[in-house]
Amino acid sequence: MTDDTDRPPKPFRQFVERYPEVANAYEQLGVAVRKGPLNEREVALVKLALSVGARIEGGTHAHTRKALAANIEPKALEQVAVLGCPTLGFPHMMTALSWIRDVTQASD
């Protein structure tokens, strides 16, 4: 059985099948914006933090998966949410923490 935590959710896979040119352009944009001084780990943590701050559940799930694939430990991912507490507020921090754990604890 395949572990679905390491691949995009079904709606995104369906989007890619239906709109491959748009999906390819989106992917190329992602490649282009990653060019710069940040390393893979830093990019993964920043992207996760942006998703948390923007309150995007799907993005938080996706960037948690990508960070895990970049060998970033779950404890570091949780710290991203906890760091948001003074800026975003305790309730939002708890929500973000639960979104991260949706992915990191999916196999528990």
CNS distance restraints for C-alpha pairs under 8 A (distance, minus, plus):
assign (resid   4 and name CA) (resid   8 and name CA) 7.76 0.50 0.50
assign (resid   4 and name CA) (resid   9 and name CA) 7.81 0.50 0.50
assign (resid   5 and name CA) (resid  65 and name CA) 6.60 0.50 0.50
assign (resid   5 and name CA) (resid 103 and name CA) 6.47 0.50 0.50
assign (resid   5 and name CA) (resid 106 and name CA) 7.29 0.50 0.50
assign (resid   6 and name CA) (resid  65 and name CA) 5.89 0.50 0.50
assign (resid   6 and name CA) (resid  66 and name CA) 7.69 0.50 0.50
assign (resid   6 and name CA) (resid  69 and name CA) 7.37 0.50 0.50
assign (resid   7 and name CA) (resid  65 and name CA) 7.77 0.50 0.50
assign (resid   8 and name CA) (resid  12 and name CA) 6.25 0.50 0.50
assign (resid   8 and name CA) (resid  13 and name CA) 6.49 0.50 0.50
assign (resid   8 and name CA) (resid  62 and name CA) 7.00 0.50 0.50
assign (resid   9 and name CA) (resid  13 and name CA) 6.45 0.50 0.50
assign (resid  10 and name CA) (resid  14 and name CA) 6.07 0.50 0.50
assign (resid  11 and name CA) (resid  15 and name CA) 6.18 0.50 0.50
assign (resid  12 and name CA) (resid  16 and name CA) 6.26 0.50 0.50
assign (resid  13 and name CA) (resid  17 and name CA) 6.36 0.50 0.50
assign (resid  14 and name CA) (resid  18 and name CA) 6.18 0.50 0.50
assign (resid  15 and name CA) (resid  19 and name CA) 5.75 0.50 0.50
assign (resid  15 and name CA) (resid  20 and name CA) 7.63 0.50 0.50
assign (resid  15 and name CA) (resid  23 and name CA) 7.50 0.50 0.50
assign (resid  16 and name CA) (resid  20 and name CA) 4.95 0.50 0.50
assign (resid  16 and name CA) (resid  22 and name CA) 7.82 0.50 0.50
assign (resid  16 and name CA) (resid  23 and name CA) 5.42 0.50 0.50
assign (resid  19 and name CA) (resid  23 and name CA) 6.18 0.50 0.50
assign (resid  20 and name CA) (resid  24 and name CA) 5.95 0.50 0.50
assign (resid  21 and name CA) (resid  25 and name CA) 6.20 0.50 0.50
assign (resid  22 and name CA) (resid  26 and name CA) 6.13 0.50 0.50
assign (resid  23 and name CA) (resid  27 and name CA) 6.12 0.50 0.50
assign (resid  24 and name CA) (resid  28 and name CA) 6.14 0.50 0.50
assign (resid  25 and name CA) (resid  29 and name CA) 6.21 0.50 0.50
assign (resid  26 and name CA) (resid  30 and name CA) 6.40 0.50 0.50
assign (resid  27 and name CA) (resid  31 and name CA) 6.38 0.50 0.50
assign (resid  28 and name CA) (resid  32 and name CA) 6.16 0.50 0.50
assign (resid  29 and name CA) (resid  33 and name CA) 6.25 0.50 0.50
assign (resid  30 and name CA) (resid  34 and name CA) 6.40 0.50 0.50
assign (resid  31 and name CA) (resid  35 and name CA) 7.00 0.50 0.50
assign (resid  34 and name CA) (resid  38 and name CA) 7.77 0.50 0.50
assign (resid  34 and name CA) (resid  43 and name CA) 7.18 0.50 0.50
assign (resid  38 and name CA) (resid  42 and name CA) 5.73 0.50 0.50
assign (resid  38 and name CA) (resid  43 and name CA) 6.04 0.50 0.50
assign (resid  39 and name CA) (resid  43 and name CA) 6.17 0.50 0.50
assign (resid  40 and name CA) (resid  44 and name CA) 6.15 0.50 0.50
assign (resid  40 and name CA) (resid  70 and name CA) 7.19 0.50 0.50
assign (resid  41 and name CA) (resid  45 and name CA) 6.30 0.50 0.50
assign (resid  41 and name CA) (resid  67 and name CA) 7.32 0.50 0.50
assign (resid  41 and name CA) (resid  70 and name CA) 6.60 0.50 0.50
assign (resid  41 and name CA) (resid  72 and name CA) 7.05 0.50 0.50
assign (resid  42 and name CA) (resid  46 and name CA) 6.10 0.50 0.50
assign (resid  43 and name CA) (resid  47 and name CA) 6.03 0.50 0.50
assign (resid  44 and name CA) (resid  48 and name CA) 6.19 0.50 0.50
assign (resid  44 and name CA) (resid  63 and name CA) 6.77 0.50 0.50
assign (resid  44 and name CA) (resid  66 and name CA) 6.86 0.50 0.50
assign (resid  44 and name CA) (resid  67 and name CA) 5.27 0.50 0.50
assign (resid  44 and name CA) (resid  70 and name CA) 7.59 0.50 0.50
assign (resid  45 and name CA) (resid  49 and name CA) 6.10 0.50 0.50
assign (resid  45 and name CA) (resid  67 and name CA) 6.97 0.50 0.50
assign (resid  45 and name CA) (resid  77 and name CA) 7.35 0.50 0.50
assign (resid  45 and name CA) (resid  80 and name CA) 7.31 0.50 0.50
assign (resid  46 and name CA) (resid  50 and name CA) 6.11 0.50 0.50
assign (resid  47 and name CA) (resid  51 and name CA) 6.30 0.50 0.50
assign (resid  47 and name CA) (resid  63 and name CA) 6.43 0.50 0.50
assign (resid  48 and name CA) (resid  52 and name CA) 6.19 0.50 0.50
assign (resid  48 and name CA) (resid  59 and name CA) 7.56 0.50 0.50
assign (resid  48 and name CA) (resid  60 and name CA) 5.84 0.50 0.50
assign (resid  48 and name CA) (resid  63 and name CA) 5.11 0.50 0.50
assign (resid  48 and name CA) (resid  64 and name CA) 6.48 0.50 0.50
assign (resid  48 and name CA) (resid  67 and name CA) 7.89 0.50 0.50
assign (resid  48 and name CA) (resid  77 and name CA) 7.95 0.50 0.50
assign (resid  48 and name CA) (resid  80 and name CA) 7.52 0.50 0.50
assign (resid  49 and name CA) (resid  53 and name CA) 6.02 0.50 0.50
assign (resid  49 and name CA) (resid  80 and name CA) 6.10 0.50 0.50
assign (resid  49 and name CA) (resid  81 and name CA) 7.31 0.50 0.50
assign (resid  50 and name CA) (resid  54 and name CA) 6.00 0.50 0.50
assign (resid  51 and name CA) (resid  55 and name CA) 6.04 0.50 0.50
assign (resid  51 and name CA) (resid  56 and name CA) 5.25 0.50 0.50
assign (resid  51 and name CA) (resid  57 and name CA) 7.42 0.50 0.50
assign (resid  51 and name CA) (resid  59 and name CA) 5.37 0.50 0.50
assign (resid  51 and name CA) (resid  60 and name CA) 5.14 0.50 0.50
assign (resid  51 and name CA) (resid  63 and name CA) 7.66 0.50 0.50
assign (resid  52 and name CA) (resid  56 and name CA) 6.29 0.50 0.50
assign (resid  52 and name CA) (resid  57 and name CA) 7.61 0.50 0.50
assign (resid  52 and name CA) (resid  59 and name CA) 7.95 0.50 0.50
assign (resid  52 and name CA) (resid  60 and name CA) 5.94 0.50 0.50
assign (resid  52 and name CA) (resid  81 and name CA) 6.87 0.50 0.50
assign (resid  52 and name CA) (resid  96 and name CA) 5.87 0.50 0.50
assign (resid  53 and name CA) (resid  84 and name CA) 7.43 0.50 0.50
assign (resid  53 and name CA) (resid  88 and name CA) 7.04 0.50 0.50
assign (resid  55 and name CA) (resid  92 and name CA) 7.93 0.50 0.50
assign (resid  55 and name CA) (resid  96 and name CA) 7.56 0.50 0.50
assign (resid  56 and name CA) (resid  60 and name CA) 6.05 0.50 0.50
assign (resid  57 and name CA) (resid  61 and name CA) 6.22 0.50 0.50
assign (resid  57 and name CA) (resid  96 and name CA) 7.71 0.50 0.50
assign (resid  57 and name CA) (resid  99 and name CA) 6.46 0.50 0.50
assign (resid  58 and name CA) (resid  62 and name CA) 6.09 0.50 0.50
assign (resid  59 and name CA) (resid  63 and name CA) 5.93 0.50 0.50
assign (resid  60 and name CA) (resid  64 and name CA) 5.92 0.50 0.50
assign (resid  60 and name CA) (resid  96 and name CA) 7.53 0.50 0.50
assign (resid  60 and name CA) (resid  99 and name CA) 6.52 0.50 0.50
assign (resid  60 and name CA) (resid 100 and name CA) 6.61 0.50 0.50
assign (resid  61 and name CA) (resid  65 and name CA) 6.31 0.50 0.50
assign (resid  61 and name CA) (resid  99 and name CA) 6.25 0.50 0.50
assign (resid  61 and name CA) (resid 100 and name CA) 6.22 0.50 0.50
assign (resid  61 and name CA) (resid 102 and name CA) 7.38 0.50 0.50
assign (resid  61 and name CA) (resid 103 and name CA) 6.27 0.50 0.50
assign (resid  62 and name CA) (resid  66 and name CA) 6.26 0.50 0.50
assign (resid  63 and name CA) (resid  67 and name CA) 5.92 0.50 0.50
assign (resid  64 and name CA) (resid  68 and name CA) 6.17 0.50 0.50
assign (resid  64 and name CA) (resid  77 and name CA) 7.11 0.50 0.50
assign (resid  64 and name CA) (resid 100 and name CA) 6.10 0.50 0.50
assign (resid  64 and name CA) (resid 103 and name CA) 6.75 0.50 0.50
assign (resid  64 and name CA) (resid 104 and name CA) 7.61 0.50 0.50
assign (resid  65 and name CA) (resid  69 and name CA) 6.22 0.50 0.50
assign (resid  65 and name CA) (resid 103 and name CA) 6.73 0.50 0.50
assign (resid  65 and name CA) (resid 104 and name CA) 7.95 0.50 0.50
assign (resid  66 and name CA) (resid  70 and name CA) 6.28 0.50 0.50
assign (resid  67 and name CA) (resid  71 and name CA) 6.54 0.50 0.50
assign (resid  67 and name CA) (resid  72 and name CA) 5.48 0.50 0.50
assign (resid  67 and name CA) (resid  77 and name CA) 7.78 0.50 0.50
assign (resid  68 and name CA) (resid  72 and name CA) 5.13 0.50 0.50
assign (resid  68 and name CA) (resid  73 and name CA) 6.59 0.50 0.50
assign (resid  68 and name CA) (resid  74 and name CA) 7.23 0.50 0.50
assign (resid  72 and name CA) (resid  76 and name CA) 6.78 0.50 0.50
assign (resid  72 and name CA) (resid  77 and name CA) 7.30 0.50 0.50
assign (resid  73 and name CA) (resid  77 and name CA) 6.71 0.50 0.50
assign (resid  74 and name CA) (resid  78 and name CA) 6.21 0.50 0.50
assign (resid  74 and name CA) (resid 104 and name CA) 6.29 0.50 0.50
assign (resid  75 and name CA) (resid  79 and name CA) 6.30 0.50 0.50
assign (resid  76 and name CA) (resid  80 and name CA) 6.61 0.50 0.50
assign (resid  77 and name CA) (resid  81 and name CA) 7.07 0.50 0.50
assign (resid  77 and name CA) (resid 100 and name CA) 7.16 0.50 0.50
assign (resid  78 and name CA) (resid  82 and name CA) 6.34 0.50 0.50
assign (resid  78 and name CA) (resid  97 and name CA) 6.06 0.50 0.50
assign (resid  78 and name CA) (resid 100 and name CA) 6.76 0.50 0.50
assign (resid  78 and name CA) (resid 101 and name CA) 7.89 0.50 0.50
assign (resid  79 and name CA) (resid  83 and name CA) 5.88 0.50 0.50
assign (resid  80 and name CA) (resid  84 and name CA) 6.77 0.50 0.50
assign (resid  81 and name CA) (resid  85 and name CA) 7.20 0.50 0.50
assign (resid  81 and name CA) (resid  93 and name CA) 5.55 0.50 0.50
assign (resid  81 and name CA) (resid  94 and name CA) 7.66 0.50 0.50
assign (resid  81 and name CA) (resid  96 and name CA) 5.76 0.50 0.50
assign (resid  81 and name CA) (resid  97 and name CA) 5.49 0.50 0.50
assign (resid  82 and name CA) (resid  93 and name CA) 6.04 0.50 0.50
assign (resid  82 and name CA) (resid  94 and name CA) 7.96 0.50 0.50
assign (resid  82 and name CA) (resid  97 and name CA) 7.34 0.50 0.50
assign (resid  83 and name CA) (resid  87 and name CA) 7.98 0.50 0.50
assign (resid  84 and name CA) (resid  88 and name CA) 5.34 0.50 0.50
assign (resid  84 and name CA) (resid  89 and name CA) 7.07 0.50 0.50
assign (resid  84 and name CA) (resid  93 and name CA) 5.94 0.50 0.50
assign (resid  85 and name CA) (resid  89 and name CA) 4.77 0.50 0.50
assign (resid  85 and name CA) (resid  90 and name CA) 5.07 0.50 0.50
assign (resid  85 and name CA) (resid  92 and name CA) 7.47 0.50 0.50
assign (resid  85 and name CA) (resid  93 and name CA) 5.22 0.50 0.50
assign (resid  86 and name CA) (resid  90 and name CA) 7.32 0.50 0.50
assign (resid  88 and name CA) (resid  92 and name CA) 6.14 0.50 0.50
assign (resid  88 and name CA) (resid  93 and name CA) 6.68 0.50 0.50
assign (resid  89 and name CA) (resid  93 and name CA) 6.16 0.50 0.50
assign (resid  90 and name CA) (resid  94 and name CA) 6.16 0.50 0.50
assign (resid  91 and name CA) (resid  95 and name CA) 6.31 0.50 0.50
assign (resid  92 and name CA) (resid  96 and name CA) 6.16 0.50 0.50
assign (resid  93 and name CA) (resid  97 and name CA) 6.06 0.50 0.50
assign (resid  94 and name CA) (resid  98 and name CA) 6.22 0.50 0.50
assign (resid  95 and name CA) (resid  99 and name CA) 6.36 0.50 0.50
assign (resid  96 and name CA) (resid 100 and name CA) 6.28 0.50 0.50
assign (resid  97 and name CA) (resid 101 and name CA) 6.18 0.50 0.50
assign (resid  98 and name CA) (resid 102 and name CA) 6.07 0.50 0.50
assign (resid  99 and name CA) (resid 103 and name CA) 7.07 0.50 0.50
assign (resid 100 and name CA) (resid 104 and name CA) 6.26 0.50 0.50
assign (resid 101 and name CA) (resid 105 and name CA) 5.25 0.50 0.50
assign (resid 101 and name CA) (resid 106 and name CA) 7.46 0.50 0.50
assign (resid 102 and name CA) (resid 106 and name CA) 5.82 0.50 0.50
